[in-house]
Amino acid sequence: MDLDTVRTFVAAADAGRFQEAAAELAVTQQAVSKRIAALERELGVRLFTRNARGADLTIDGQAFLPHARELLRVAERAAASVQTGRRPLRVDVITSRSAQSALMRAFHRAHPDIELDVVMLFDIDTAVAAVRSGAVDASFRAVGAPGRPLPPDIASVRVLDEPLELLTGPAHALAGARSVPLTELVGHRIWMPGIVPGTEWAAYYDDLVAAFGLTIEATGPNFGSDALLDTIADTPALATFMGGRTRLVWPAGHGLRLVPVTDPTPVYPHSLLWHRDNPHPALPTLRAHLAAGAPGHDAAGTWTPDWVTPA
C-alpha cells in the first residue's frame, strides 16, 4: 500500500476538504483527488462523499481511518530505527557480567542522555559481521585472533587490559596465598568449562598453556557461572581463572578466594571494533570516553599473546 496515498487520505479526513489537504501536503488539489481515487480502487470501497462543504468520510472511510494512522506511525518508527541520529547506539558486550559490560555501565553513567541498546553476541565472526552490516555500531573483542585479521573496513582500538586472578575454594592449596607467581600454577588443575574451541578466548588460553605449561581443563558441560562457583567452592583440587573486572556474586558460605597472579600477570586484552564509515553521532563519544579511561597497555610484568593487537 502506497504510503503517500494513505498520508493524503489522513490529511483529507482531518481537514474535511481536499483543497486544505492539498495545501498541507504542498501538492495540487488534483493530485489529492487522484491519490484518494487510487486508494479507493485498491481497497475496493468509497472513502469519501463529496458535498458543498467539502468531503465527508463514508462508513468505510471511518473504519479505515484509525488503521491508516497506525500505518503512518509504524512507517515513522521504521524510518527512525535506521536513522543514526535518532536510534540507540547498539553495542555488543558478549556477557552481562563481563568487564565490557562494566565499561558500558560507566559510559551510561557519564552520558545518560545517550540512548543505548546493549546486545550480546557469542563469537567474533558473528560480531564482525554485525558491525559490517550495521546491525551493531560497536563490539568489544580481543583483537586479533591468530590467522583471523579484521576486514579493512573494520577499525579497532585496545581499551582495557584485564588482569586474570585465580579463584579458589577455601580448601584449595593456594587459598591462603596473598599472590601467586604464574609459574607456581604448574601442576594445579584450572577448570574452565566455558572455553569453546575456535573462540578468541580459546586461542588466548591455548597460548597461555603453551607459554607456561599450565593445565587448563575445559571438560564437562558449561552450566553457567553459578554451577562453576559451586564446584570450585566444593572441590579442593580445582581452581579457575577470573577476570579482575568480572562481577560475580556468590554466597558467603562458599568461602571463595581471589588470588592475584604475578610474575607475570596474564591480562586479557579488550578492544572496541567499529565500521570505519559508521555515522552514528554517539560513536565518537564512546570512543573518547574509553580512551580517556584506558590505562596503559602492555605494562611491565604483564603477559599477552603475541597475536594481540598492539596498544
C-alpha positions in Angstrom: 0.0 0.0 0.0 1.4 3.3 -1.1 2.1 5.5 2.0 1.6 8.7 0.0 -2.0 7.8 -0.7 -2.5 6.8 3.0 -1.0 10.1 4.1 -3.2 12.0 1.7 -6.3 10.2 2.9 -5.5 11.0 6.6 -4.8 14.7 5.7 -8.1 14.9 3.8 -10.0 13.2 6.6 -8.6 15.6 9.2 -9.2 18.7 7.0 -12.6 17.8 5.6 -11.7 19.4 2.4 -9.4 18.2 -0.4 -8.2 21.8 -1.0 -7.0 22.2 2.5 -5.3 18.8 2.4 -3.5 19.8 -0.8 -2.2 23.0 0.9 -1.0 21.0 3.9 0.8 18.4 1.7 2.1 21.1 -0.8 0.5 19.4 -3.8 -2.3 20.3 -6.1 -6.0 19.5 -5.4 -6.0 17.4 -8.5 -3.1 15.3 -7.0 -5.1 14.8 -3.8 -8.1 13.6 -5.8 -6.0 11.2 -7.8 -4.4 9.7 -4.7 -7.7 9.2 -3.0 -9.1 7.6 -6.1 -6.2 5.3 -6.3 -6.6 4.2 -2.7 -10.3 3.6 -3.2 -9.6 1.4 -6.2 -7.0 -0.6 -4.2 -9.4 -1.0 -1.3 -12.4 -1.6 -3.4 -14.6 0.9 -1.4 -15.6 4.6 -1.3 -13.8 6.5 1.4 -15.3 10.0 0.9 -18.6 11.5 -0.2 -18.2 14.9 -1.8 -20.6 17.7 -0.9 -20.8 21.5 -1.0 -18.9 21.9 2.3 -16.1 19.6 1.2 -15.7 15.8 1.8 -17.2 13.6 4.5 -15.9 10.1 5.4 -18.1 7.2 4.4 -18.7 4.3 6.9 -15.8 2.5 5.2 -13.6 5.6 5.4 -14.4 5.9 9.2 -13.4 2.3 9.6 -10.2 2.7 7.7 -9.0 5.9 9.4 -7.5 4.5 12.6 -5.7 1.8 10.7 -4.3 4.4 8.3 -3.0 6.5 11.2 -1.3 3.4 12.6 0.3 2.6 9.2 1.9 6.1 9.2 3.1 5.7 12.8 4.6 2.3 12.0 6.3 3.7 8.9 7.7 6.6 11.0 9.1 4.2 13.6 10.6 2.0 10.9 12.4 5.0 9.4 13.6 6.2 12.8 15.1 2.8 13.6 17.7 3.2 10.8 18.4 6.9 11.2 21.6 7.0 13.2 20.8 10.3 14.8 17.6 9.0 16.3 18.2 5.4 17.2 20.1 4.0 20.2 23.8 3.2 20.0 24.0 -0.6 19.7 27.0 -2.2 21.4 27.9 -5.8 21.8 29.4 -6.8 25.2 29.5 -10.7 25.0 28.1 -11.2 28.5 26.3 -9.1 31.1 28.8 -9.7 33.9 31.9 -9.0 31.9 34.4 -6.2 32.1 33.0 -4.9 28.8 29.5 -4.6 30.4 31.1 -2.6 33.3 32.7 -0.3 30.7 29.4 0.4 29.1 27.7 1.0 32.5 30.4 3.6 33.3 29.7 5.2 29.9 26.0 5.3 30.6 26.6 7.0 33.9 28.9 9.6 32.2 26.5 10.1 29.3 22.9 9.3 30.5 21.5 11.4 27.6 22.8 8.8 25.0 20.3 6.0 24.5 21.9 2.6 24.4 20.9 -0.8 23.1 23.3 -3.4 24.6 23.4 -6.8 22.8 25.3 -10.0 23.4 26.9 -11.9 20.5 28.9 -15.0 21.0 31.8 -15.3 18.6 34.0 -12.8 16.8 32.8 -13.8 13.3 29.2 -13.0 14.2 30.2 -9.8 15.9 32.3 -8.6 12.9 29.5 -9.5 10.5 27.1 -7.5 12.7 29.4 -4.5 12.7 29.9 -4.6 8.9 26.2 -4.9 8.3 25.3 -2.1 10.7 23.3 -4.5 13.0 25.5 -3.2 15.8 27.6 0.0 15.9 30.5 -1.4 18.0 31.7 -4.6 19.6 34.2 -5.5 22.3 36.6 -8.2 21.3 40.1 -9.5 21.8 41.8 -8.4 18.6 43.1 -10.0 16.7 42.8 -13.7 16.9 45.7 -15.6 15.2 45.1 -16.1 11.5 41.9 -14.1 11.5 42.7 -10.5 10.6 40.0 -7.9 10.7 38.5 -6.8 7.4 39.9 -3.5 6.2 36.7 -1.6 6.8 36.7 -2.5 10.5 38.7 -0.3 12.8 39.7 -1.3 16.4 41.4 0.2 19.4 42.5 -1.5 22.6 40.6 -0.2 25.5 41.3 -2.4 28.5 43.9 -4.9 29.7 42.0 -7.0 32.3 44.3 -8.9 34.8 43.4 -12.6 35.5 43.1 -13.7 39.0 42.9 -17.2 40.5 39.6 -18.2 42.1 39.8 -21.0 44.6 37.6 -22.6 47.2 38.5 -22.4 50.9 40.3 -25.8 51.0 42.5 -25.2 47.9 46.3 -25.3 48.5 46.6 -21.7 47.3 43.6 -20.3 49.1 45.6 -18.6 51.7 48.2 -17.0 49.4 48.3 -13.2 49.1 49.5 -13.7 45.5 50.9 -16.5 43.3 53.5 -16.4 40.6 52.2 -17.7 37.3 54.9 -20.4 37.1 53.7 -21.8 40.5 50.4 -22.8 38.9 52.1 -25.5 37.0 50.6 -28.8 38.2 47.4 -27.3 39.5 44.2 -28.1 37.8 42.5 -25.0 36.4 38.9 -25.8 35.4 37.3 -23.5 32.7 34.3 -25.3 31.1 33.3 -22.1 29.3 36.2 -22.3 26.8 34.8 -23.0 23.4 37.2 -24.2 20.6 37.6 -21.6 17.8 36.8 -18.6 20.0 39.2 -15.7 20.8 39.4 -16.8 24.5 40.2 -20.4 23.5 43.1 -19.0 21.4 44.2 -16.9 24.4 44.2 -19.8 26.8 45.9 -22.1 24.3 48.8 -19.7 24.2 48.9 -19.3 28.0 49.1 -23.0 28.4 51.9 -23.3 25.7 53.9 -20.4 27.3 53.8 -21.5 30.9 53.0 -25.2 30.9 49.7 -24.8 32.8 46.9 -27.4 33.0 43.6 -25.9 31.9 40.7 -28.3 31.7 37.6 -27.3 29.6 35.9 -30.7 30.2 32.2 -31.1 31.1 29.1 -29.1 30.1 29.0 -25.4 30.9 26.1 -24.9 33.2 27.0 -21.2 33.8 28.7 -19.2 36.4 26.7 -20.3 39.4 27.5 -24.0 38.8 31.2 -23.1 38.2 31.3 -21.3 41.6 29.6 -24.1 43.4 32.1 -26.6 42.0 35.1 -24.5 42.8 33.9 -23.9 46.3 33.4 -27.6 47.0 36.4 -29.1 45.1 39.9 -28.5 46.7 41.7 -29.8 43.6 40.2 -27.3 41.2 40.6 -23.5 40.7 39.7 -21.3 37.8 40.8 -18.0 36.3 38.5 -15.0 36.7 38.9 -11.6 35.1 39.7 -8.9 37.6 36.8 -6.8 36.3 34.3 -9.6 36.1 31.4 -9.1 38.5 30.1 -12.3 40.1 28.2 -12.7 43.3 28.3 -15.9 45.4 27.0 -17.0 48.8 29.2 -16.0 51.8 29.3 -19.7 52.8 31.2 -20.6 49.7 34.4 -19.1 51.2 35.8 -18.4 47.7 39.2 -16.6 47.4 40.5 -14.4 44.6 44.3 -14.6 44.5 46.3 -12.1 42.3 48.6 -13.8 39.8 52.0 -12.2 39.3 55.4 -12.6 37.6 53.9 -12.1 35.0 50.3 -11.2 35.4 48.3 -12.6 32.4 46.0 -9.9 31.1 43.1 -10.3 28.7 43.0 -7.5 26.1 39.7 -5.9 25.3 39.4 -3.9 22.1 36.5 -1.9 20.6 35.6 -2.6 17.0 33.5 -0.4 14.7 32.9 0.2 11.0 35.1 3.0 9.6 32.1 4.5 7.8 29.6 4.2 10.7 28.0 7.7 11.1 26.3 7.3 14.5 26.9 10.6 16.3 27.4 8.8 19.7 30.1 6.5 18.5 32.9 9.1 18.7 31.7 10.0 22.2 32.0 6.3 23.3 35.5 6.0 21.8 36.6 9.2 23.5 35.2 8.0 26.8 37.0 4.7 26.6 40.3 6.4 25.5 40.1 8.8 28.5 39.6 6.0 31.0 42.0 3.5 29.5 45.2 2.8 31.5 48.4 1.9 29.8 48.7 -1.3 27.9 51.5 -3.9 27.8 52.7 -2.8 31.3 55.9 -4.3 32.7 55.2 -7.6 34.4 52.2 -8.5 32.3 51.7 -11.1 29.6 49.5 -11.2 26.5 49.8 -13.5 23.4 52.0 -12.4 20.6 49.0 -12.0 18.2 47.2 -9.4 20.3 46.9 -6.0 18.5 49.5 -3.6 20.0 48.2 -0.7 22.1 
